Amino acid sequence: MTISRAVPNIKSERPAETRDFFVKLLGFEVAMDMGWVVTLASPTNPSVQVTIISNDDMAAPGISIGVPDVDAVHAKAVEEGFEIVYPLRDEEWGVRRFMLREPSGTVVNVVSHRSD
């Protein structure tokens, strides 16, 4: 299976301060800002990213894994009996995703970007 990226998701009650920490101290740049979710990326290695989530989205704290075929991963997760904590669905911001809990309890947000 191809994995396009793995991104830690931080839940923050102070998203602007969290963003500024990564930007000012470590040199990250804002790659996406939707208000409630901000993705920061390294300017020299854009696949190195951190996402800050400030609402109640279940993806944080946790990790997001980008894959080319989220439906195939979902089918395999169901077949293996993993706990699906957020159903497979298309989101209005252009991704298709679902979330499951890995054995230690961390929420894993499995996502593909839609091309339509």
Phi and psi restraints in degrees (range 20) as a CNS / XPLOR table:
assign (resid 1 and name C) (resid 2 and name N)
       (resid 2 and name CA) (resid 2 and name C) 1.0 -90.8 20.0 2
assign (resid 2 and name N) (resid 2 and name CA)
       (resid 2 and name C) (resid 3 and name N) 1.0 132.6 20.0 2
assign (resid 2 and name C) (resid 3 and name N)
       (resid 3 and name CA) (resid 3 and name C) 1.0 -114.5 20.0 2
assign (resid 3 and name N) (resid 3 and name CA)
       (resid 3 and name C) (resid 4 and name N) 1.0 121.8 20.0 2
assign (resid 3 and name C) (resid 4 and name N)
       (resid 4 and name CA) (resid 4 and name C) 1.0 -83.4 20.0 2
assign (resid 4 and name N) (resid 4 and name CA)
       (resid 4 and name C) (resid 5 and name N) 1.0 -27.7 20.0 2
assign (resid 4 and name C) (resid 5 and name N)
       (resid 5 and name CA) (resid 5 and name C) 1.0 -169.8 20.0 2
assign (resid 5 and name N) (resid 5 and name CA)
       (resid 5 and name C) (resid 6 and name N) 1.0 157.7 20.0 2
assign (resid 5 and name C) (resid 6 and name N)
       (resid 6 and name CA) (resid 6 and name C) 1.0 -133.6 20.0 2
assign (resid 6 and name N) (resid 6 and name CA)
       (resid 6 and name C) (resid 7 and name N) 1.0 120.9 20.0 2
assign (resid 6 and name C) (resid 7 and name N)
       (resid 7 and name CA) (resid 7 and name C) 1.0 -127.6 20.0 2
assign (resid 7 and name N) (resid 7 and name CA)
       (resid 7 and name C) (resid 8 and name N) 1.0 125.0 20.0 2
assign (resid 7 and name C) (resid 8 and name N)
       (resid 8 and name CA) (resid 8 and name C) 1.0 -70.8 20.0 2
assign (resid 8 and name N) (resid 8 and name CA)
       (resid 8 and name C) (resid 9 and name N) 1.0 139.5 20.0 2
assign (resid 8 and name C) (resid 9 and name N)
       (resid 9 and name CA) (resid 9 and name C) 1.0 -109.4 20.0 2
assign (resid 9 and name N) (resid 9 and name CA)
       (resid 9 and name C) (resid 10 and name N) 1.0 122.6 20.0 2
assign (resid 9 and name C) (resid 10 and name N)
       (resid 10 and name CA) (resid 10 and name C) 1.0 -105.5 20.0 2
assign (resid 10 and name N) (resid 10 and name CA)
       (resid 10 and name C) (resid 11 and name N) 1.0 130.3 20.0 2
assign (resid 10 and name C) (resid 11 and name N)
       (resid 11 and name CA) (resid 11 and name C) 1.0 -89.6 20.0 2
assign (resid 11 and name N) (resid 11 and name CA)
       (resid 11 and name C) (resid 12 and name N) 1.0 130.2 20.0 2
assign (resid 11 and name C) (resid 12 and name N)
       (resid 12 and name CA) (resid 12 and name C) 1.0 -135.5 20.0 2
assign (resid 12 and name N) (resid 12 and name CA)
       (resid 12 and name C) (resid 13 and name N) 1.0 130.4 20.0 2
assign (resid 12 and name C) (resid 13 and name N)
       (resid 13 and name CA) (resid 13 and name C) 1.0 -81.4 20.0 2
assign (resid 13 and name N) (resid 13 and name CA)
       (resid 13 and name C) (resid 14 and name N) 1.0 -13.1 20.0 2
assign (resid 13 and name C) (resid 14 and name N)
       (resid 14 and name CA) (resid 14 and name C) 1.0 -128.4 20.0 2
assign (resid 14 and name N) (resid 14 and name CA)
       (resid 14 and name C) (resid 15 and name N) 1.0 67.5 20.0 2
assign (resid 14 and name C) (resid 15 and name N)
       (resid 15 and name CA) (resid 15 and name C) 1.0 -61.1 20.0 2
assign (resid 15 and name N) (resid 15 and name CA)
       (resid 15 and name C) (resid 16 and name N) 1.0 -37.1 20.0 2
assign (resid 15 and name C) (resid 16 and name N)
       (resid 16 and name CA) (resid 16 and name C) 1.0 -65.1 20.0 2
assign (resid 16 and name N) (resid 16 and name CA)
       (resid 16 and name C) (resid 17 and name N) 1.0 -42.0 20.0 2
assign (resid 16 and name C) (resid 17 and name N)
       (resid 17 and name CA) (resid 17 and name C) 1.0 -67.6 20.0 2
assign (resid 17 and name N) (resid 17 and name CA)
       (resid 17 and name C) (resid 18 and name N) 1.0 -38.3 20.0 2
assign (resid 17 and name C) (resid 18 and name N)
       (resid 18 and name CA) (resid 18 and name C) 1.0 -65.2 20.0 2
assign (resid 18 and name N) (resid 18 and name CA)
       (resid 18 and name C) (resid 19 and name N) 1.0 -44.9 20.0 2
assign (resid 18 and name C) (resid 19 and name N)
       (resid 19 and name CA) (resid 19 and name C) 1.0 -57.8 20.0 2
assign (resid 19 and name N) (resid 19 and name CA)
       (resid 19 and name C) (resid 20 and name N) 1.0 -49.0 20.0 2
assign (resid 19 and name C) (resid 20 and name N)
       (resid 20 and name CA) (resid 20 and name C) 1.0 -61.7 20.0 2
assign (resid 20 and name N) (resid 20 and name CA)
       (resid 20 and name C) (resid 21 and name N) 1.0 -35.2 20.0 2
assign (resid 20 and name C) (resid 21 and name N)
       (resid 21 and name CA) (resid 21 and name C) 1.0 -56.8 20.0 2
assign (resid 21 and name N) (resid 21 and name CA)
       (resid 21 and name C) (resid 22 and name N) 1.0 -51.5 20.0 2
assign (resid 21 and name C) (resid 22 and name N)
       (resid 22 and name CA) (resid 22 and name C) 1.0 -70.3 20.0 2
assign (resid 22 and name N) (resid 22 and name CA)
       (resid 22 and name C) (resid 23 and name N) 1.0 -34.8 20.0 2
assign (resid 22 and name C) (resid 23 and name N)
       (resid 23 and name CA) (resid 23 and name C) 1.0 -75.1 20.0 2
assign (resid 23 and name N) (resid 23 and name CA)
       (resid 23 and name C) (resid 24 and name N) 1.0 -54.1 20.0 2
assign (resid 23 and name C) (resid 24 and name N)
       (resid 24 and name CA) (resid 24 and name C) 1.0 -75.2 20.0 2
assign (resid 24 and name N) (resid 24 and name CA)
       (resid 24 and name C) (resid 25 and name N) 1.0 -40.3 20.0 2
assign (resid 24 and name C) (resid 25 and name N)
       (resid 25 and name CA) (resid 25 and name C) 1.0 -83.5 20.0 2
assign (resid 25 and name N) (resid 25 and name CA)
       (resid 25 and name C) (resid 26 and name N) 1.0 -42.1 20.0 2
assign (resid 25 and name C) (resid 26 and name N)
       (resid 26 and name CA) (resid 26 and name C) 1.0 -108.5 20.0 2
assign (resid 26 and name N) (resid 26 and name CA)
       (resid 26 and name C) (resid 27 and name N) 1.0 -6.7 20.0 2
assign (resid 26 and name C) (resid 27 and name N)
       (resid 27 and name CA) (resid 27 and name C) 1.0 84.7 20.0 2
assign (resid 27 and name N) (resid 27 and name CA)
       (resid 27 and name C) (resid 28 and name N) 1.0 13.9 20.0 2
assign (resid 27 and name C) (resid 28 and name N)
       (resid 28 and name CA) (resid 28 and name C) 1.0 -66.7 20.0 2
assign (resid 28 and name N) (resid 28 and name CA)
       (resid 28 and name C) (resid 29 and name N) 1.0 158.7 20.0 2
assign (resid 28 and name C) (resid 29 and name N)
       (resid 29 and name CA) (resid 29 and name C) 1.0 -119.7 20.0 2
assign (resid 29 and name N) (resid 29 and name CA)
       (resid 29 and name C) (resid 30 and name N) 1.0 151.0 20.0 2
assign (resid 29 and name C) (resid 30 and name N)
       (resid 30 and name CA) (resid 30 and name C) 1.0 -73.4 20.0 2
assign (resid 30 and name N) (resid 30 and name CA)
       (resid 30 and name C) (resid 31 and name N) 1.0 119.2 20.0 2
assign (resid 30 and name C) (resid 31 and name N)
       (resid 31 and name CA) (resid 31 and name C) 1.0 -97.3 20.0 2
assign (resid 31 and name N) (resid 31 and name CA)
       (resid 31 and name C) (resid 32 and name N) 1.0 -30.3 20.0 2
assign (resid 31 and name C) (resid 32 and name N)
       (resid 32 and name CA) (resid 32 and name C) 1.0 -153.5 20.0 2
assign (resid 32 and name N) (resid 32 and name CA)
       (resid 32 and name C) (resid 33 and name N) 1.0 138.1 20.0 2
assign (resid 32 and name C) (resid 33 and name N)
       (resid 33 and name CA) (resid 33 and name C) 1.0 -140.8 20.0 2
assign (resid 33 and name N) (resid 33 and name CA)
       (resid 33 and name C) (resid 34 and name N) 1.0 108.3 20.0 2
assign (resid 33 and name C) (resid 34 and name N)
       (resid 34 and name CA) (resid 34 and name C) 1.0 -107.7 20.0 2
assign (resid 34 and name N) (resid 34 and name CA)
       (resid 34 and name C) (resid 35 and name N) 1.0 17.2 20.0 2
assign (resid 34 and name C) (resid 35 and name N)
       (resid 35 and name CA) (resid 35 and name C) 1.0 88.5 20.0 2
assign (resid 35 and name N) (resid 35 and name CA)
       (resid 35 and name C) (resid 36 and name N) 1.0 -67.2 20.0 2
assign (resid 35 and name C) (resid 36 and name N)
       (resid 36 and name CA) (resid 36 and name C) 1.0 -84.1 20.0 2
assign (resid 36 and name N) (resid 36 and name CA)
       (resid 36 and name C) (resid 37 and name N) 1.0 -14.9 20.0 2
assign (resid 36 and name C) (resid 37 and name N)
       (resid 37 and name CA) (resid 37 and name C) 1.0 -139.8 20.0 2
assign (resid 37 and name N) (resid 37 and name CA)
       (resid 37 and name C) (resid 38 and name N) 1.0 132.0 20.0 2
assign (resid 37 and name C) (resid 38 and name N)
       (resid 38 and name CA) (resid 38 and name C) 1.0 -128.3 20.0 2
assign (resid 38 and name N) (resid 38 and name CA)
       (resid 38 and name C) (resid 39 and name N) 1.0 128.8 20.0 2
assign (resid 38 and name C) (resid 39 and name N)
       (resid 39 and name CA) (resid 39 and name C) 1.0 -108.3 20.0 2
assign (resid 39 and name N) (resid 39 and name CA)
       (resid 39 and name C) (resid 40 and name N) 1.0 129.2 20.0 2
assign (resid 39 and name C) (resid 40 and name N)
       (resid 40 and name CA) (resid 40 and name C) 1.0 -108.6 20.0 2
assign (resid 40 and name N) (resid 40 and name CA)
       (resid 40 and name C) (resid 41 and name N) 1.0 145.7 20.0 2
assign (resid 40 and name C) (resid 41 and name N)
       (resid 41 and name CA) (resid 41 and name C) 1.0 -136.2 20.0 2
assign (resid 41 and name N) (resid 41 and name CA)
       (resid 41 and name C) (resid 42 and name N) 1.0 150.4 20.0 2
assign (resid 41 and name C) (resid 42 and name N)
       (resid 42 and name CA) (resid 42 and name C) 1.0 -68.6 20.0 2
assign (resid 42 and name N) (resid 42 and name CA)
       (resid 42 and name C) (resid 43 and name N) 1.0 133.5 20.0 2
assign (resid 42 and name C) (resid 43 and name N)
       (resid 43 and name CA) (resid 43 and name C) 1.0 -69.5 20.0 2
assign (resid 43 and name N) (resid 43 and name CA)
       (resid 43 and name C) (resid 44 and name N) 1.0 -22.3 20.0 2
assign (resid 43 and name C) (resid 44 and name N)
       (resid 44 and name CA) (resid 44 and name C) 1.0 -98.8 20.0 2
assign (resid 44 and name N) (resid 44 and name CA)
       (resid 44 and name C) (resid 45 and name N) 1.0 -16.7 20.0 2
assign (resid 44 and name C) (resid 45 and name N)
       (resid 45 and name CA) (resid 45 and name C) 1.0 -145.9 20.0 2
assign (resid 45 and name N) (resid 45 and name CA)
       (resid 45 and name C) (resid 46 and name N) 1.0 82.6 20.0 2
assign (resid 45 and name C) (resid 46 and name N)
       (resid 46 and name CA) (resid 46 and name C) 1.0 -59.5 20.0 2
assign (resid 46 and name N) (resid 46 and name CA)
       (resid 46 and name C) (resid 47 and name N) 1.0 -15.3 20.0 2
assign (resid 46 and name C) (resid 47 and name N)
       (resid 47 and name CA) (resid 47 and name C) 1.0 -78.2 20.0 2
assign (resid 47 and name N) (resid 47 and name CA)
       (resid 47 and name C) (resid 48 and name N) 1.0 -10.5 20.0 2
assign (resid 47 and name C) (resid 48 and name N)
       (resid 48 and name CA) (resid 48 and name C) 1.0 -87.2 20.0 2
assign (resid 48 and name N) (resid 48 and name CA)
       (resid 48 and name C) (resid 49 and name N) 1.0 111.0 20.0 2
assign (resid 48 and name C) (resid 49 and name N)
       (resid 49 and name CA) (resid 49 and name C) 1.0 -137.9 20.0 2
assign (resid 49 and name N) (resid 49 and name CA)
       (resid 49 and name C) (resid 50 and name N) 1.0 159.4 20.0 2
assign (resid 49 and name C) (resid 50 and name N)
       (resid 50 and name CA) (resid 50 and name C) 1.0 -137.2 20.0 2
assign (resid 50 and name N) (resid 50 and name CA)
       (resid 50 and name C) (resid 51 and name N) 1.0 136.6 20.0 2
assign (resid 50 and name C) (resid 51 and name N)
       (resid 51 and name CA) (resid 51 and name C) 1.0 -113.7 20.0 2
assign (resid 51 and name N) (resid 51 and name CA)
       (resid 51 and name C) (resid 52 and name N) 1.0 135.6 20.0 2
assign (resid 51 and name C) (resid 52 and name N)
       (resid 52 and name CA) (resid 52 and name C) 1.0 -111.9 20.0 2
assign (resid 52 and name N) (resid 52 and name CA)
       (resid 52 and name C) (resid 53 and name N) 1.0 123.9 20.0 2
assign (resid 52 and name C) (resid 53 and name N)
       (resid 53 and name CA) (resid 53 and name C) 1.0 -117.8 20.0 2
assign (resid 53 and name N) (resid 53 and name CA)
       (resid 53 and name C) (resid 54 and name N) 1.0 127.0 20.0 2
assign (resid 53 and name C) (resid 54 and name N)
       (resid 54 and name CA) (resid 54 and name C) 1.0 -111.7 20.0 2
assign (resid 54 and name N) (resid 54 and name CA)
       (resid 54 and name C) (resid 55 and name N) 1.0 4.1 20.0 2
assign (resid 54 and name C) (resid 55 and name N)
       (resid 55 and name CA) (resid 55 and name C) 1.0 -112.9 20.0 2
assign (resid 55 and name N) (resid 55 and name CA)
       (resid 55 and name C) (resid 56 and name N) 1.0 -159.5 20.0 2
assign (resid 55 and name C) (resid 56 and name N)
       (resid 56 and name CA) (resid 56 and name C) 1.0 -93.3 20.0 2
assign (resid 56 and name N) (resid 56 and name CA)
       (resid 56 and name C) (resid 57 and name N) 1.0 20.0 20.0 2
assign (resid 56 and name C) (resid 57 and name N)
       (resid 57 and name CA) (resid 57 and name C) 1.0 -57.9 20.0 2
assign (resid 57 and name N) (resid 57 and name CA)
       (resid 57 and name C) (resid 58 and name N) 1.0 131.1 20.0 2
assign (resid 57 and name C) (resid 58 and name N)
       (resid 58 and name CA) (resid 58 and name C) 1.0 -66.0 20.0 2
assign (resid 58 and name N) (resid 58 and name CA)
       (resid 58 and name C) (resid 59 and name N) 1.0 -11.6 20.0 2
assign (resid 58 and name C) (resid 59 and name N)
       (resid 59 and name CA) (resid 59 and name C) 1.0 -69.3 20.0 2
assign (resid 59 and name N) (resid 59 and name CA)
       (resid 59 and name C) (resid 60 and name N) 1.0 -12.1 20.0 2
assign (resid 59 and name C) (resid 60 and name N)
       (resid 60 and name CA) (resid 60 and name C) 1.0 -128.9 20.0 2
assign (resid 60 and name N) (resid 60 and name CA)
       (resid 60 and name C) (resid 61 and name N) 1.0 137.0 20.0 2
assign (resid 60 and name C) (resid 61 and name N)
       (resid 61 and name CA) (resid 61 and name C) 1.0 -72.7 20.0 2
assign (resid 61 and name N) (resid 61 and name CA)
       (resid 61 and name C) (resid 62 and name N) 1.0 151.0 20.0 2
assign (resid 61 and name C) (resid 62 and name N)
       (resid 62 and name CA) (resid 62 and name C) 1.0 168.0 20.0 2
assign (resid 62 and name N) (resid 62 and name CA)
       (resid 62 and name C) (resid 63 and name N) 1.0 -154.8 20.0 2
assign (resid 62 and name C) (resid 63 and name N)
       (resid 63 and name CA) (resid 63 and name C) 1.0 -141.3 20.0 2
assign (resid 63 and name N) (resid 63 and name CA)
       (resid 63 and name C) (resid 64 and name N) 1.0 142.2 20.0 2
assign (resid 63 and name C) (resid 64 and name N)
       (resid 64 and name CA) (resid 64 and name C) 1.0 -106.2 20.0 2
assign (resid 64 and name N) (resid 64 and name CA)
       (resid 64 and name C) (resid 65 and name N) 1.0 134.2 20.0 2
assign (resid 64 and name C) (resid 65 and name N)
       (resid 65 and name CA) (resid 65 and name C) 1.0 -118.6 20.0 2
assign (resid 65 and name N) (resid 65 and name CA)
       (resid 65 and name C) (resid 66 and name N) 1.0 119.0 20.0 2
assign (resid 65 and name C) (resid 66 and name N)
       (resid 66 and name CA) (resid 66 and name C) 1.0 -88.2 20.0 2
assign (resid 66 and name N) (resid 66 and name CA)
       (resid 66 and name C) (resid 67 and name N) 1.0 128.1 20.0 2
assign (resid 66 and name C) (resid 67 and name N)
       (resid 67 and name CA) (resid 67 and name C) 1.0 -133.6 20.0 2
assign (resid 67 and name N) (resid 67 and name CA)
       (resid 67 and name C) (resid 68 and name N) 1.0 155.8 20.0 2
assign (resid 67 and name C) (resid 68 and name N)
       (resid 68 and name CA) (resid 68 and name C) 1.0 -73.9 20.0 2
assign (resid 68 and name N) (resid 68 and name CA)
       (resid 68 and name C) (resid 69 and name N) 1.0 -25.9 20.0 2
assign (resid 68 and name C) (resid 69 and name N)
       (resid 69 and name CA) (resid 69 and name C) 1.0 -134.6 20.0 2
assign (resid 69 and name N) (resid 69 and name CA)
       (resid 69 and name C) (resid 70 and name N) 1.0 85.4 20.0 2
assign (resid 69 and name C) (resid 70 and name N)
       (resid 70 and name CA) (resid 70 and name C) 1.0 -63.6 20.0 2
assign (resid 70 and name N) (resid 70 and name CA)
       (resid 70 and name C) (resid 71 and name N) 1.0 -31.3 20.0 2
assign (resid 70 and name C) (resid 71 and name N)
       (resid 71 and name CA) (resid 71 and name C) 1.0 -63.7 20.0 2
assign (resid 71 and name N) (resid 71 and name CA)
       (resid 71 and name C) (resid 72 and name N) 1.0 -40.5 20.0 2
assign (resid 71 and name C) (resid 72 and name N)
       (resid 72 and name CA) (resid 72 and name C) 1.0 -65.9 20.0 2
assign (resid 72 and name N) (resid 72 and name CA)
       (resid 72 and name C) (resid 73 and name N) 1.0 -40.6 20.0 2
assign (resid 72 and name C) (resid 73 and name N)
       (resid 73 and name CA) (resid 73 and name C) 1.0 -66.6 20.0 2
assign (resid 73 and name N) (resid 73 and name CA)
       (resid 73 and name C) (resid 74 and name N) 1.0 -40.7 20.0 2
assign (resid 73 and name C) (resid 74 and name N)
       (resid 74 and name CA) (resid 74 and name C) 1.0 -60.2 20.0 2
assign (resid 74 and name N) (resid 74 and name CA)
       (resid 74 and name C) (resid 75 and name N) 1.0 -47.5 20.0 2
assign (resid 74 and name C) (resid 75 and name N)
       (resid 75 and name CA) (resid 75 and name C) 1.0 -58.4 20.0 2
assign (resid 75 and name N) (resid 75 and name CA)
       (resid 75 and name C) (resid 76 and name N) 1.0 -42.2 20.0 2
assign (resid 75 and name C) (resid 76 and name N)
       (resid 76 and name CA) (resid 76 and name C) 1.0 -67.1 20.0 2
assign (resid 76 and name N) (resid 76 and name CA)
       (resid 76 and name C) (resid 77 and name N) 1.0 -40.3 20.0 2
assign (resid 76 and name C) (resid 77 and name N)
       (resid 77 and name CA) (resid 77 and name C) 1.0 -63.0 20.0 2
assign (resid 77 and name N) (resid 77 and name CA)
       (resid 77 and name C) (resid 78 and name N) 1.0 -42.1 20.0 2
assign (resid 77 and name C) (resid 78 and name N)
       (resid 78 and name CA) (resid 78 and name C) 1.0 -65.0 20.0 2
assign (resid 78 and name N) (resid 78 and name CA)
       (resid 78 and name C) (resid 79 and name N) 1.0 -45.5 20.0 2
assign (resid 78 and name C) (resid 79 and name N)
       (resid 79 and name CA) (resid 79 and name C) 1.0 -58.8 20.0 2
assign (resid 79 and name N) (resid 79 and name CA)
       (resid 79 and name C) (resid 80 and name N) 1.0 -38.8 20.0 2
assign (resid 79 and name C) (resid 80 and name N)
       (resid 80 and name CA) (resid 80 and name C) 1.0 -79.7 20.0 2
assign (resid 80 and name N) (resid 80 and name CA)
       (resid 80 and name C) (resid 81 and name N) 1.0 -9.2 20.0 2
assign (resid 80 and name C) (resid 81 and name N)
       (resid 81 and name CA) (resid 81 and name C) 1.0 82.6 20.0 2
assign (resid 81 and name N) (resid 81 and name CA)
       (resid 81 and name C) (resid 82 and name N) 1.0 20.5 20.0 2
assign (resid 81 and name C) (resid 82 and name N)
       (resid 82 and name CA) (resid 82 and name C) 1.0 -71.0 20.0 2
assign (resid 82 and name N) (resid 82 and name CA)
       (resid 82 and name C) (resid 83 and name N) 1.0 151.5 20.0 2
assign (resid 82 and name C) (resid 83 and name N)
       (resid 83 and name CA) (resid 83 and name C) 1.0 -75.3 20.0 2
assign (resid 83 and name N) (resid 83 and name CA)
       (resid 83 and name C) (resid 84 and name N) 1.0 113.5 20.0 2
assign (resid 83 and name C) (resid 84 and name N)
       (resid 84 and name CA) (resid 84 and name C) 1.0 -85.6 20.0 2
assign (resid 84 and name N) (resid 84 and name CA)
       (resid 84 and name C) (resid 85 and name N) 1.0 119.1 20.0 2
assign (resid 84 and name C) (resid 85 and name N)
       (resid 85 and name CA) (resid 85 and name C) 1.0 -103.9 20.0 2
assign (resid 85 and name N) (resid 85 and name CA)
       (resid 85 and name C) (resid 86 and name N) 1.0 -9.1 20.0 2
assign (resid 85 and name C) (resid 86 and name N)
       (resid 86 and name CA) (resid 86 and name C) 1.0 -149.2 20.0 2
assign (resid 86 and name N) (resid 86 and name CA)
       (resid 86 and name C) (resid 87 and name N) 1.0 121.8 20.0 2
assign (resid 86 and name C) (resid 87 and name N)
       (resid 87 and name CA) (resid 87 and name C) 1.0 -68.8 20.0 2
assign (resid 87 and name N) (resid 87 and name CA)
       (resid 87 and name C) (resid 88 and name N) 1.0 156.9 20.0 2
assign (resid 87 and name C) (resid 88 and name N)
       (resid 88 and name CA) (resid 88 and name C) 1.0 -61.7 20.0 2
assign (resid 88 and name N) (resid 88 and name CA)
       (resid 88 and name C) (resid 89 and name N) 1.0 127.2 20.0 2
assign (resid 88 and name C) (resid 89 and name N)
       (resid 89 and name CA) (resid 89 and name C) 1.0 -161.5 20.0 2
assign (resid 89 and name N) (resid 89 and name CA)
       (resid 89 and name C) (resid 90 and name N) 1.0 159.6 20.0 2
assign (resid 89 and name C) (resid 90 and name N)
       (resid 90 and name CA) (resid 90 and name C) 1.0 -89.2 20.0 2
assign (resid 90 and name N) (resid 90 and name CA)
       (resid 90 and name C) (resid 91 and name N) 1.0 129.0 20.0 2
assign (resid 90 and name C) (resid 91 and name N)
       (resid 91 and name CA) (resid 91 and name C) 1.0 -97.5 20.0 2
assign (resid 91 and name N) (resid 91 and name CA)
       (resid 91 and name C) (resid 92 and name N) 1.0 152.5 20.0 2
assign (resid 91 and name C) (resid 92 and name N)
       (resid 92 and name CA) (resid 92 and name C) 1.0 -65.5 20.0 2
assign (resid 92 and name N) (resid 92 and name CA)
       (resid 92 and name C) (resid 93 and name N) 1.0 -17.5 20.0 2
assign (resid 92 and name C) (resid 93 and name N)
       (resid 93 and name CA) (resid 93 and name C) 1.0 -94.0 20.0 2
assign (resid 93 and name N) (resid 93 and name CA)
       (resid 93 and name C) (resid 94 and name N) 1.0 15.7 20.0 2
assign (resid 93 and name C) (resid 94 and name N)
       (resid 94 and name CA) (resid 94 and name C) 1.0 96.6 20.0 2
assign (resid 94 and name N) (resid 94 and name CA)
       (resid 94 and name C) (resid 95 and name N) 1.0 17.2 20.0 2
assign (resid 94 and name C) (resid 95 and name N)
       (resid 95 and name CA) (resid 95 and name C) 1.0 -121.9 20.0 2
assign (resid 95 and name N) (resid 95 and name CA)
       (resid 95 and name C) (resid 96 and name N) 1.0 158.2 20.0 2
assign (resid 95 and name C) (resid 96 and name N)
       (resid 96 and name CA) (resid 96 and name C) 1.0 -116.2 20.0 2
assign (resid 96 and name N) (resid 96 and name CA)
       (resid 96 and name C) (resid 97 and name N) 1.0 129.7 20.0 2
assign (resid 96 and name C) (resid 97 and name N)
       (resid 97 and name CA) (resid 97 and name C) 1.0 -152.8 20.0 2
assign (resid 97 and name N) (resid 97 and name CA)
       (resid 97 and name C) (resid 98 and name N) 1.0 165.8 20.0 2
assign (resid 97 and name C) (resid 98 and name N)
       (resid 98 and name CA) (resid 98 and name C) 1.0 -149.4 20.0 2
assign (resid 98 and name N) (resid 98 and name CA)
       (resid 98 and name C) (resid 99 and name N) 1.0 165.6 20.0 2
assign (resid 98 and name C) (resid 99 and name N)
       (resid 99 and name CA) (resid 99 and name C) 1.0 -129.4 20.0 2
assign (resid 99 and name N) (resid 99 and name CA)
       (resid 99 and name C) (resid 100 and name N) 1.0 143.9 20.0 2
assign (resid 99 and name C) (resid 100 and name N)
       (resid 100 and name CA) (resid 100 and name C) 1.0 -137.4 20.0 2
assign (resid 100 and name N) (resid 100 and name CA)
       (resid 100 and name C) (resid 101 and name N) 1.0 166.0 20.0 2
assign (resid 100 and name C) (resid 101 and name N)
       (resid 101 and name CA) (resid 101 and name C) 1.0 -104.4 20.0 2
assign (resid 101 and name N) (resid 101 and name CA)
       (resid 101 and name C) (resid 102 and name N) 1.0 126.6 20.0 2
assign (resid 101 and name C) (resid 102 and name N)
       (resid 102 and name CA) (resid 102 and name C) 1.0 -80.6 20.0 2
assign (resid 102 and name N) (resid 102 and name CA)
       (resid 102 and name C) (resid 103 and name N) 1.0 166.6 20.0 2
assign (resid 102 and name C) (resid 103 and name N)
       (resid 103 and name CA) (resid 103 and name C) 1.0 -53.9 20.0 2
assign (resid 103 and name N) (resid 103 and name CA)
       (resid 103 and name C) (resid 104 and name N) 1.0 -29.5 20.0 2
assign (resid 103 and name C) (resid 104 and name N)
       (resid 104 and name CA) (resid 104 and name C) 1.0 -84.7 20.0 2
assign (resid 104 and name N) (resid 104 and name CA)
       (resid 104 and name C) (resid 105 and name N) 1.0 -6.4 20.0 2
assign (resid 104 and name C) (resid 105 and name N)
       (resid 105 and name CA) (resid 105 and name C) 1.0 110.1 20.0 2
assign (resid 105 and name N) (resid 105 and name CA)
       (resid 105 and name C) (resid 106 and name N) 1.0 -8.9 20.0 2
assign (resid 105 and name C) (resid 106 and name N)
       (resid 106 and name CA) (resid 106 and name C) 1.0 -71.1 20.0 2
assign (resid 106 and name N) (resid 106 and name CA)
       (resid 106 and name C) (resid 107 and name N) 1.0 137.3 20.0 2
assign (resid 106 and name C) (resid 107 and name N)
       (resid 107 and name CA) (resid 107 and name C) 1.0 -79.6 20.0 2
assign (resid 107 and name N) (resid 107 and name CA)
       (resid 107 and name C) (resid 108 and name N) 1.0 130.7 20.0 2
assign (resid 107 and name C) (resid 108 and name N)
       (resid 108 and name CA) (resid 108 and name C) 1.0 -113.9 20.0 2
assign (resid 108 and name N) (resid 108 and name CA)
       (resid 108 and name C) (resid 109 and name N) 1.0 119.1 20.0 2
assign (resid 108 and name C) (resid 109 and name N)
       (resid 109 and name CA) (resid 109 and name C) 1.0 -94.3 20.0 2
assign (resid 109 and name N) (resid 109 and name CA)
       (resid 109 and name C) (resid 110 and name N) 1.0 108.9 20.0 2
assign (resid 109 and name C) (resid 110 and name N)
       (resid 110 and name CA) (resid 110 and name C) 1.0 -99.1 20.0 2
assign (resid 110 and name N) (resid 110 and name CA)
       (resid 110 and name C) (resid 111 and name N) 1.0 125.9 20.0 2
assign (resid 110 and name C) (resid 111 and name N)
       (resid 111 and name CA) (resid 111 and name C) 1.0 -140.0 20.0 2
assign (resid 111 and name N) (resid 111 and name CA)
       (resid 111 and name C) (resid 112 and name N) 1.0 143.9 20.0 2
assign (resid 111 and name C) (resid 112 and name N)
       (resid 112 and name CA) (resid 112 and name C) 1.0 -128.1 20.0 2
assign (resid 112 and name N) (resid 112 and name CA)
       (resid 112 and name C) (resid 113 and name N) 1.0 141.9 20.0 2
assign (resid 112 and name C) (resid 113 and name N)
       (resid 113 and name CA) (resid 113 and name C) 1.0 -81.8 20.0 2
assign (resid 113 and name N) (resid 113 and name CA)
       (resid 113 and name C) (resid 114 and name N) 1.0 131.7 20.0 2
assign (resid 113 and name C) (resid 114 and name N)
       (resid 114 and name CA) (resid 114 and name C) 1.0 -79.9 20.0 2
assign (resid 114 and name N) (resid 114 and name CA)
       (resid 114 and name C) (resid 115 and name N) 1.0 146.7 20.0 2
assign (resid 114 and name C) (resid 115 and name N)
       (resid 115 and name CA) (resid 115 and name C) 1.0 -99.3 20.0 2
assign (resid 115 and name N) (resid 115 and name CA)
       (resid 115 and name C) (resid 116 and name N) 1.0 -6.7 20.0 2
